[in-house]
């Protein structure tokens, strides 16, 4: 049975969010992330994006909110 993003465990959904933001050519808004993942729970998405931002603190990139959306930038 296919796995939908809404039914993914948090770790897998966080990886998907990371890939989507990384691949985006402009900041991805919460609305666009909801559309791409088909996950309606904005609280869950926001929590996972916050976790991703913390995870990135140990890397060479940071996750930032810019122009109402999320984007990766170098440290």
URMOBEL-V942656 format. One record per backbone hydrogen bond with DSSP energy under -1.0 kcal/mol. CO is the residue of the C=O (numbers start at 0). NH is the residue of the N-H. If there is no record, write none. Layout:
BEGIN
[[CO:NH] [CO:NH]]
END
This chain:
BEGIN
[[4:7] [8:12] [9:13] [10:14] [11:15] [12:16] [13:17] [14:18] [15:19] [16:20] [17:21] [18:22] [19:23] [27:69] [28:32] [29:33] [30:34] [31:35] [32:36] [33:37] [39:41] [40:44] [41:45] [42:46] [43:47] [44:48] [45:49] [46:50] [47:51] [48:52] [49:53] [50:54] [51:55] [53:56] [54:57] [55:58] [59:74] [61:72] [63:70] [65:68] [68:65] [69:27] [70:63] [72:61]]
END
